Each structure stands twice: as C-alpha cells, then as structure tokens.
Amino acid sequence: MLDSLPPNTDFYSTTPRPYPGAKLAPAADPAGRLLPFPRGIRFAGGRIELESRRDLPERTIASVERLASGPATSPLRLAWTSPDDELEQQLNRAHAPVPDSIEGYALAPLGNGLVLAARTTTGLVRGAATLGQLASPCEGGRVTVPLVYLMDFPATRIRFLGGWALWRAHGLREAIDIASAFKANRVLYNAWGWTPADHLSVEDAWLVEYARERGIELVFELRRMSFGREHRIAELSNRRVIVDAYLEAAGAGFRSFGLLFDDAPWETADDECALAVDVYEALEARLGGWKGSTELFVCPQFYWYPGQMDAAWKGRAGPEETARQRAYLETYGRLLPPAVQIYVANFWGDHPTGYEEALRAELTELVDRKPIFFDNQIINDYRHGALFPFALHSRPGSFGSNYAGYYLNCGRPLAAYAASAATALAFAWNPEAYRPEEAMGAALRWLHSPSEARATHAVEGLNRLRALANEWAG
C-alpha cells in the first residue's frame, strides 16, 4: 500500500533528492551563458563586432538558409559542409570538426571572422541558438560575439517539450520559442481532450509550419481516455473514428504523432496494439513515406517496470499482477512495429544508482526497444496544484546511451516553468556536462537578459524558494 512506503518517497519508492538552486556565472564569462553546454569548446580570445543583432541568424530555417546562401559580406559566415570539401578540412585543422549528425554544428574563427558550419540546415539552426546566447550588446545597437572553437551535437535523438497544459494553440507559440532556444526538436500539440466533435484549424496548420521552420516537429497526441469508456477499441468502427483524427492531423501538416493509453485500464494489450498499428499503417499510407518513416509515440497503461506499481496506484503490485504487467509489456514488444516509440514514466523523484541493468531487464527487453523517458519530475499529478520551478536534477549522465529519447512533462504558466524546461532540455542535449545549478543560472540569465540585475534578483528569489521547498516538501 502507498501508505506503507516511507513518507519521503514517490510512487515508485524512489527518494527524491533536495531541490537544487541556481548559480550565476560571472557576467564576463561567455561560457556561463551557454545552455545546453556544448560538447567541446575553447575560446580563442577577442571578439567580432556586428552591425546589430539583426546580423545574427534567427533560429529559423528561412533565416539561416538566406544567410548561408548569400554573399559573405559579414564577419559571421554560415555554411553547409560535406566531409571532403575545403571548408571542412580547414575546420578539422582548427580542431573544430563538423559532427556527422543531423543537428551537429561547428564554430571556428577562420579568415577575418567566425564561421558556423553544419552538414544540414537543422544543424545551422541549432548553431544559431548558440550564437544568440554568446552575443552581447554594445554601444550604438551593435553586438559582439566571442571568437570560439566549438563542436556540438546532441546525445539524445528525441528531445521533447511536452506538458499537460499545452492544449492546442494555448501558449503553444511561446513553447515552440522556448524549445527552439534550448535545442529541443519535438513539442507537444496537446490533443489529450480530443473528441470526435473536434477538428483542426488553419491556425493549427500555421503552428506546424512555425515549429518546423525552427527545426521542431509538433507532435499531435491523443489520449485514449478522452473518448470515454464506452468507446471500446475492440470494435473496428470505434478504432476508425480515432484513426480519422490522425489522418486529419496529417492533412494539416503533422508528421509526428502520439497515442496514450495511460489511466484507461479497461482495454487489453492486444486491442491497444491493434489500434496503434491501425494508426501507424494509415499514416504511413497517407504520408507516402518509406517503411518506418512515420513517427508514433505510444504510452502503455503500465508505464513502469512490472510490479513497480499496481493498477490502482496504491503501492507495489503483488506477484500475480506483476506477471500480468510483464505479459502486457511483452505483447507491446511483439505486436508494435519496431519504429513505434514507447514511453516509460517511472523514477519521478530520482534515478537510482545502477539503473541501467534494471531498465534493460524490466523494460527494454520486454518491449524490444529502448524507451522514451517521460519525465514527471517537474510537474506531476501527486503535487499538480503546486509550483516547483526548479532545475531538473538527479538524472544520469549515461542517459543518452540507455534511452531512445527524453520527454519533459512541463506545465503552465510558462512564465514559471520556462527556466525549468530550459534546464531539462539542456540535460537531454548533453547529459554528461549537465550541472543543475549552473543550468538554472544560465536559463534565468536568458529569460531576464539583458538586465543582469533582474537575473541576480531572480536567482536570489529562487534560492529562497528552494530553501522553503526543501524544508516543506522534503
């Protein structure tokens, strides 16, 4: 039973660590502004001066393509490279190689200025986000950027800003801007309350393109619970209603989709997988892609290790229910196409030491794929009415090699959670270099820039709140 667990543990018997505060790096330290922290960086000394911030590329595909294809009249040059071209050879000699990654990029001082290079436009967009953080205003509306040798690419392929409260267009543009600034590549289009009476609009299609211009896919995600218990998915006609909603989303430009079965314990694993396969195959046919090109995320009823929680959320499952949960997850592994992603949402408070073997045996092997970690640490239902706007913490540096992706369950108002979201997305990009307090300081500086005084006050206030939360919440 839940009340038999130690009082300072979460639903999965994991003891949360104290909430971290924030630290501001010295204002003169440009590395203290970088979030996420890049994989490799060294400063050459000196800065380049640009006419104005307008000379920096925006974090959009259109702006970086324009600057990369135009004449090299600025001290800041953007370029696509390939492994055998001369520019890439120059970058290799400068020890700033261009990563062989869709989102990788390199920065280096070459000639009379600074070069941002990548293999893809998306890589240039990610590099543009870093340039924006490095830039500092100076007199006359000009900006300066330090001369830097930098090589960067993500450790985690899927980096997802989600959240309960991102309902359709409500605050979604702001969420896309935050995701773009901190190098996420997925944002939730929350259709968890979707019913057969709902439909998409021109505004929704515009948001899809707005996100894609920033290297982000909106994920159209439905929840089984929203259709009601009587809408049993064993019936083909009921499954067709749900499939039609996804086809409407594909018609509006969506290419990434989700389907949640959590908190709806009245279906079987076979029926859930049958619906997921119907959705997946219909989208494959509609989008006209090659086999496996459709992206679909699925959350099972039991999104934890077998036995870690019972279906009634009252504590650990007994032996019989544990065996049923194991068989349920094995069905997912057997019936879902390999390209379909599966969420796991345990360890809300803390990843335990040596989690890797348990993850492999208790989930990865059962579902026959690495899962997407659905992180409920920052906002979740057992403290949903409270604000805990602290940095993500107690997550492992080995994350990128053990999970297929990262999903942050964020919340609103984004004015409260934007900095927390930034720290989580920074972790997902580079878990090995992640430091919670430094990440929160960089996030608050970004939110309150260019005012150092406001950033300092925000850090002081957050640290006071952290002290209260650790005393009150344990």
C-alpha positions in Angstrom: 0.0 0.0 0.0 1.1 3.5 -0.7 0.9 4.5 3.0 3.4 1.7 3.8 6.1 3.4 1.8 8.5 5.8 3.5 6.9 9.3 3.6 9.6 10.9 1.6 9.4 8.6 -1.4 7.4 8.9 -4.6 5.0 6.4 -6.2 7.9 4.3 -7.4 9.7 4.1 -4.0 12.4 6.4 -5.1 13.7 9.0 -2.6 13.8 12.5 -4.2 17.0 14.5 -3.7 16.7 18.1 -2.4 15.7 20.6 -4.9 18.7 22.5 -6.4 19.0 26.3 -6.5 20.7 28.4 -9.1 24.2 29.9 -9.6 25.0 32.8 -12.0 28.4 32.6 -13.7 30.3 35.9 -13.8 28.9 38.3 -16.3 32.2 38.4 -18.2 32.2 34.6 -18.7 30.6 33.9 -22.0 30.5 30.1 -21.3 28.2 30.8 -18.4 25.5 31.9 -20.9 25.5 28.6 -22.8 22.6 26.3 -22.3 22.8 23.5 -23.2 26.5 23.4 -22.7 28.3 22.3 -25.9 30.2 19.1 -26.3 33.5 20.8 -27.0 34.5 24.5 -26.6 37.5 26.7 -26.2 37.8 30.5 -26.5 40.4 32.0 -28.8 40.4 35.4 -27.2 38.9 38.5 -28.8 35.5 39.2 -30.2 34.0 40.1 -33.6 31.6 43.0 -33.9 28.4 43.0 -35.9 26.3 46.0 -37.0 23.3 44.9 -34.9 21.6 41.8 -33.6 19.8 41.6 -36.9 23.1 40.3 -38.4 22.7 37.3 -36.2 20.7 34.5 -37.7 17.3 33.9 -36.2 16.6 30.3 -35.1 14.6 29.6 -38.2 15.4 27.6 -41.3 14.5 30.5 -43.6 16.9 33.0 -42.0 19.9 30.6 -41.8 19.3 29.5 -45.4 19.2 33.1 -46.5 22.5 33.9 -44.7 24.2 30.7 -45.7 23.4 31.1 -49.4 24.0 34.9 -49.6 27.3 36.8 -50.2 29.9 36.5 -47.4 29.8 40.2 -46.6 29.5 39.8 -42.8 32.3 38.8 -40.3 29.9 36.0 -39.4 29.6 33.3 -42.1 27.2 30.4 -42.3 27.9 27.4 -44.5 26.9 23.8 -45.2 29.8 21.4 -45.5 30.5 17.9 -46.6 33.3 15.6 -45.5 35.6 16.2 -48.4 35.2 20.0 -49.0 37.9 22.6 -48.3 36.0 24.4 -45.6 35.5 21.2 -43.6 39.2 20.5 -44.0 40.0 23.9 -42.6 37.7 23.3 -39.6 39.4 19.9 -39.0 42.8 21.6 -38.9 41.4 24.2 -36.5 40.2 21.3 -34.2 36.6 22.3 -34.7 35.3 19.4 -36.8 31.7 19.4 -38.1 29.9 16.4 -36.4 28.4 13.8 -38.7 25.0 14.5 -37.1 21.7 15.9 -38.4 21.7 18.5 -35.6 25.5 18.9 -35.2 27.4 22.1 -35.9 30.8 23.7 -35.5 32.0 27.3 -34.9 35.6 28.5 -35.5 37.4 31.8 -36.3 38.6 31.5 -39.9 39.9 34.3 -42.0 38.6 37.6 -40.8 35.6 36.4 -38.9 33.6 33.5 -37.4 32.3 30.5 -39.3 29.2 28.5 -38.4 29.2 25.2 -40.3 26.9 22.2 -40.4 26.0 19.3 -42.6 22.3 20.2 -42.6 20.1 23.3 -42.2 18.8 22.0 -38.9 22.4 21.9 -37.7 22.8 25.6 -38.7 19.6 26.4 -36.8 21.0 24.7 -33.6 24.2 26.6 -34.0 22.3 29.9 -34.4 20.7 29.3 -31.0 24.2 29.1 -29.5 25.3 32.3 -31.3 22.3 34.1 -29.9 23.4 33.1 -26.3 27.0 34.2 -26.9 26.1 37.6 -28.3 26.5 40.7 -26.1 25.1 44.2 -26.8 27.4 47.1 -27.0 27.1 50.8 -27.9 25.2 52.0 -30.9 23.0 49.0 -31.2 25.9 46.8 -32.2 26.6 43.3 -30.8 29.8 41.3 -30.3 30.4 37.6 -30.3 33.5 36.0 -28.9 35.9 34.1 -31.1 35.4 30.5 -30.2 36.2 27.0 -31.4 33.2 24.9 -30.8 31.9 21.5 -31.8 28.5 20.3 -30.7 25.8 17.6 -31.3 23.1 16.0 -29.2 23.5 12.9 -27.1 19.7 12.2 -27.3 18.0 12.0 -30.6 14.4 12.9 -29.4 14.2 15.9 -27.1 10.6 16.7 -26.4 8.9 19.7 -24.6 5.5 18.4 -23.6 3.1 19.3 -20.9 -0.4 18.8 -19.6 -1.4 22.4 -20.2 -0.2 22.9 -23.8 -3.7 22.5 -25.1 -3.7 23.0 -28.8 -2.9 26.7 -29.6 -2.9 27.9 -26.0 0.6 29.1 -25.3 2.0 26.9 -28.0 3.9 29.5 -29.9 5.7 30.5 -26.7 6.5 26.8 -26.0 7.9 26.5 -29.5 10.2 29.5 -29.0 11.5 28.1 -25.7 12.1 24.7 -27.3 14.0 26.4 -30.2 16.2 28.5 -27.9 17.3 25.4 -26.0 17.6 22.9 -28.9 14.5 20.7 -28.4 13.2 19.0 -31.6 9.7 18.0 -30.6 6.9 20.0 -28.9 3.6 18.5 -27.8 0.4 19.6 -29.6 -1.8 18.5 -26.7 -4.9 16.9 -28.0 -5.5 14.8 -24.9 -9.0 16.0 -24.6 -9.9 15.4 -28.3 -13.3 14.1 -29.1 -15.0 13.2 -32.4 -16.5 16.7 -32.5 -13.1 18.4 -32.6 -11.3 19.5 -35.7 -8.1 21.3 -36.7 -8.0 24.8 -38.0 -5.8 27.0 -40.2 -4.1 28.3 -37.1 -3.1 24.7 -36.2 -1.5 24.2 -39.6 0.3 27.5 -39.2 1.8 26.4 -35.9 3.0 23.2 -37.5 5.0 25.2 -40.0 6.1 27.8 -37.4 7.7 24.9 -35.4 9.2 23.2 -38.5 10.9 26.5 -39.5 12.7 26.2 -36.2 13.8 22.6 -36.6 10.9 21.3 -34.5 8.1 18.8 -35.2 4.8 19.3 -33.4 3.5 16.0 -32.1 -0.2 15.5 -32.4 -1.1 13.3 -29.5 -4.4 11.8 -28.5 -5.4 10.1 -25.2 -7.5 7.0 -25.2 -9.3 8.3 -22.0 -10.7 11.3 -23.8 -13.0 9.1 -25.9 -14.8 7.6 -22.9 -15.0 4.1 -21.5 -17.9 3.1 -23.8 -15.8 3.8 -26.9 -14.3 0.3 -26.9 -11.4 0.0 -29.3 -12.0 -3.7 -29.9 -14.8 -2.5 -32.3 -13.4 -1.6 -35.8 -15.8 1.3 -36.2 -14.6 2.9 -32.9 -11.0 2.5 -34.0 -11.8 4.1 -37.3 -13.0 7.3 -35.6 -9.7 7.6 -33.8 -7.7 6.8 -37.0 -9.6 9.5 -38.8 -8.5 12.1 -36.3 -4.8 11.2 -37.1 -5.5 11.4 -40.8 -7.0 14.9 -40.3 -3.8 15.9 -38.5 -1.6 14.5 -41.3 -3.7 16.6 -43.7 -2.8 19.7 -41.6 0.9 19.0 -42.0 1.7 17.0 -38.9 4.4 14.3 -39.3 4.8 13.2 -35.7 2.1 11.6 -33.6 1.3 10.2 -30.1 -1.2 7.8 -28.6 -1.7 7.5 -24.8 -3.4 4.5 -23.1 -2.4 5.6 -19.5 -5.1 5.7 -16.8 -7.6 3.7 -19.0 -7.3 0.2 -17.6 -10.3 -1.3 -19.5 -8.6 -2.4 -22.7 -6.3 -5.3 -23.5 -2.8 -5.0 -24.7 -3.8 -6.8 -27.9 -6.6 -4.3 -28.6 -4.3 -1.3 -27.8 -1.6 -2.6 -30.1 -4.2 -3.2 -32.8 -5.3 0.4 -32.7 -1.7 1.6 -32.6 -0.9 -0.5 -35.7 -4.1 0.8 -37.5 -3.0 4.4 -36.8 0.6 3.7 -37.8 -0.3 2.0 -41.1 -2.9 4.6 -42.0 -0.4 7.4 -41.5 2.3 5.5 -43.5 -0.1 5.3 -46.4 -1.3 8.9 -46.1 2.2 10.4 -45.8 3.6 8.4 -48.6 6.9 7.8 -46.9 9.1 4.8 -46.9 8.6 2.0 -44.5 9.2 3.2 -41.0 9.1 6.9 -41.8 6.1 7.6 -39.7 6.9 8.7 -36.1 4.4 7.4 -33.5 4.9 7.6 -29.7 2.8 5.2 -27.5 2.2 5.3 -23.8 1.0 1.9 -22.4 -1.4 1.5 -19.4 1.6 0.4 -17.3 4.4 2.8 -17.9 6.7 1.4 -15.3 8.6 -1.8 -14.6 6.4 -4.8 -13.9 5.4 -4.8 -10.2 6.7 -1.3 -9.5 3.2 0.0 -9.1 -0.3 -1.7 -9.1 -3.0 -0.6 -11.4 -4.9 1.2 -8.7 -1.9 3.4 -7.8 -1.8 2.1 -4.2 1.7 0.6 -4.0 3.7 -2.2 -5.4 1.8 -4.9 -7.4 1.7 -8.4 -6.0 3.1 -11.5 -7.8 0.0 -12.2 -9.9 -0.4 -8.6 -11.1 3.3 -8.3 -11.7 3.2 -11.3 -14.0 0.2 -9.8 -15.9 2.1 -6.5 -16.3 5.1 -8.3 -17.7 2.9 -10.2 -20.2 1.2 -7.0 -21.1 4.5 -5.2 -21.9 5.8 -8.3 -23.8 2.7 -8.1 -26.0 3.7 -4.5 -26.9 7.2 -5.7 -27.8 5.8 -8.5 -30.0 3.0 -6.6 -31.8 4.1 -3.0 -32.3 6.3 -2.2 -35.4 9.9 -1.6 -34.5 9.7 2.1 -35.5 7.0 2.9 -32.9 8.4 4.5 -29.8 7.2 3.6 -26.3 7.1 5.8 -23.2 8.2 4.9 -19.7 7.4 7.3 -16.8 8.9 5.9 -13.7 11.6 7.5 -11.3 9.8 10.8 -10.8 12.0 11.7 -7.9 15.4 10.2 -8.7 17.2 7.7 -10.9 18.7 5.1 -8.6 22.4 4.2 -8.9 22.9 1.3 -11.3 19.6 1.8 -13.0 20.9 0.5 -16.3 20.5 -3.2 -15.7 17.0 -2.9 -14.3 16.0 -0.7 -17.3 17.3 -3.3 -19.7 15.7 -6.4 -17.9 12.5 -4.8 -16.7 11.5 -2.8 -19.8 13.9 -2.5 -22.8 13.9 -6.3 -23.4 10.2 -6.7 -22.7 9.1 -4.0 -25.2 12.0 -4.9 -27.6 13.3 -1.3 -27.9 14.8 1.5 -25.9 12.0 3.6 -24.4 11.4 7.4 -24.4 11.8 8.6 -20.8 8.6 10.6 -19.9 9.9 12.9 -17.1 7.3 13.8 -14.5 9.8 15.3 -12.1 9.0 19.0 -12.7 5.2 18.7 -12.8 3.1 15.6 -11.9 -0.3 14.7 -10.5 0.7 14.0 -6.9 1.6 17.6 -6.5 -0.2 19.1 -9.5 -1.5 22.1 -7.7 1.9 23.3 -6.6 4.7 25.2 -8.4 8.1 23.7 -8.1 10.1 25.7 -10.7 13.5 24.2 -10.0 16.2 22.7 -12.3 15.9 19.2 -13.4 18.2 17.1 -11.2 19.1 13.5 -10.2 19.2 12.3 -13.8 22.1 10.1 -15.0 24.9 11.3 -17.2 24.6 7.9 -19.1 21.1 8.8 -20.2 21.8 9.2 -23.9 23.1 5.6 -24.3 20.2 3.9 -22.4 17.1 5.7 -23.6 15.7 6.4 -27.1 14.7 10.0 -26.1 13.6 12.4 -23.5 10.1 13.9 -22.9 9.6 16.7 -20.3 6.2 16.9 -18.8 6.2 20.7 -18.3 3.4 22.9 -17.1 1.9 26.4 -17.2 2.3 29.2 -16.7 5.4 29.0 -18.8 6.4 32.2 -17.0 7.0 29.9 -14.0 8.3 26.8 -15.8 10.3 28.2 -18.7 13.6 28.2 -16.8 12.9 24.6 -15.5 12.1 23.5 -19.0 15.3 25.0 -20.3 17.4 23.0 -17.8 15.7 19.8 -18.7 16.2 20.3 -22.5 19.8 21.2 -21.8 20.2 17.9 -19.9 18.7 16.0 -22.8 21.2 17.6 -25.3 24.3 16.9 -23.2 23.7 14.8 -20.1 27.4 14.4 -19.4 28.1 18.1 -19.0 24.8 18.9 -17.2 25.0 20.8 -13.8 21.6 21.7 -12.4 22.5 24.9 -10.5 24.7 26.3 -13.3 22.0 25.4 -15.9 19.3 27.2 -13.9 21.5 30.3 -13.6 22.1 30.3 -17.4 18.3 29.9 -18.0 17.4 32.8 -15.7 20.0 35.0 -17.3 18.5 34.2 -20.7 15.0 34.9 -19.5 15.9 38.2 -17.9 18.5 39.4 -20.4 19.9 42.0 -20.9 19.4 43.0 -17.3 22.0 41.4 -15.0 20.2 43.0 -12.0 17.0 41.2 -12.8 18.8 37.9 -13.4 20.5 38.3 -10.0 17.2 39.0 -8.2 15.6 36.0 -9.9 18.5 33.8 -8.7 18.2 35.1 -5.1 14.4 34.6 -5.1 14.7 31.1 -6.5 17.2 30.1 -3.9 14.9 31.4 -1.1 12.1 29.4 -2.6 14.3 26.3 -2.8 15.1 26.5 0.9 11.4 26.7 1.7 10.5 23.9 -0.6 13.2 21.6 0.8 12.0 22.3 4.3 8.3 21.9 3.5 8.2 19.2 0.8 11.1 17.0 1.9 
